[in-house]
Amino acid sequence: MARKFTAQEHATVTAAVAAAERGTDGEIVTIVTDWSDHYHDVSLYYAGAAMLAALGLFAAFPGLLDAKLAWFTGGWGEAERHIQLALLVVIQAVLFLAVRFGFEALPGRGVLIPGAVRGRRVRRRAVQFFKASAEKRTADRIGVLLYLSLAEHRAEIVADAAIVGQVDDTIWGDAMVALVDKIRAGDPAGGMAAAVERIGAVLAAHFPKTANDPNELPDRLIEL
């Protein structure tokens, strides 16, 4: 089951965004989600591997299939070849469907997904949300997205054009460390708030607050 942030946790992150933006013209958007992808393709790979493993098992130990056939026929005589093949197809189909849909029901399936795959999917989804929620939505192109995907244990910081032109991506390292430390302590909302504080410090250093700067993007935490 997806972990939902409490009202207090939402308030914590929202307050951190408001505080960070008081020192900068920049805008910070925060998004948290449970999963960034359904990983249907990964479940298909495992289902296909299970089918191949079953074929190899029955090829190495044909007596296993004979035992299944004996149970199916009640032990009355030897089954014909087409019955053997039909049973093998049925076993593979059941195995494929069980793995394909059972994979998505596994609460800890993240450990079965290669880290590189998780990283790419989270980054892709973060960029998609950035384009929808922050990119080109500020007059000076100084929006930043802090994106946290809980199940994949991944986070991303995506910045708009004006920020990318002035700061290196490595400058967000302190924010990511602060986020990860709090998450490991069981406080993801506190981690997001700490990361927002550090993002705000970077923005304040490069894009300090000017008079009459409007609040162009909502401060609230978006939970998907």
Beta strands, then each sheet from edge to edge (+ up, - down):
strand 1: 27-33
strand 2: 143-149
strand 3: 154-159
strand 4: 222-223
sheet 1: 3+ 2- 1- 4-
end
